[in-house]
Amino acid sequence: MTIIEGSLGWNANFNLSWDILEYSIKDTDGIISNVRTNELGSKFLTGFSLSIPQSSAEEALIIAVEKGNRVADYLSSIHRLPVQAYLLNITEIRPKGEAKTGIATVKMSGNVHQPVDLDFANIKKLLACSNRKILRQLAHYNMGLRCSSDPINQFREFYLVLEDTYDKGHSHLKKYSYIRHALNHPELDYPQFASKLLHEIGVAHIDPSSPKAKELVEQNLRDLKHDAAKIISDILKTI
């Protein structure tokens, strides 16, 4: 990492794709919440600020984006809500107050979700996590939530959460593997998968435009999403 003389580090400020209602919000060293309180006293998390260590502008930007994505993945996981964090600006801290600022785009919308007592200390643990499998699973789960209008890609993302948890041939994987392979391979090379599809929808492949195929994917997607959410919930307890 490049150390810039005179620099004390950086502050990276993010806005969230949703204003997230919380019962309570507790900040921690290095992660500060941006909170909006309405006339009824309800608290909404609208964004957050991260402390970035001494580094060059290019390195600080890379670190900020990676950490911001991890925070978004955590918020997605606890709320089961497709959350994205958009970098608003990143400011260099210098003793004499000199600053460099980079601007990113911001998007806003609305949502329905279950509030929690949000403790940023738990997110700080995730930022320190070096387990690539855990980080990958959280990212796939968040991407699955974001693909709510695309059941095929949503199915793929949630399946990858399970695939990183269970050994090949495990019953939890076998329950969905024939659909996953059919989505990824128009011509199935597994006779048992083709036979199962033939029995369930009358053809040995999945045509996304077919009402029967779409119904099969969406029916299994509900259970798959539940199974992926359970895995993510258990993972968060270990971090």
Buried (B, 14 or more C-beta within 10 A) or exposed (E): EEEBEEBEBBBBBBBBBBBBBBEEBEBBEBBBBBBEEEEEEEBBBBBBBBBBBBBBBEBBBEBBBEBBBBBBBBBBBBBBBBBBBBBBBBBBBBEEEEEBEBEBEEEEEEBEBEBBEBBBEBBBBBBEBEEEEBBBBBBBBBBBBBBEEEBBBBBBBBBBBBBBBBEEEEEBBEBBBBBBBBBEEEEBEEEEBBEBBEEBBEBBBBEEEBEEBBEBBEEBBEEBBEBBBEBBEEBBEEB
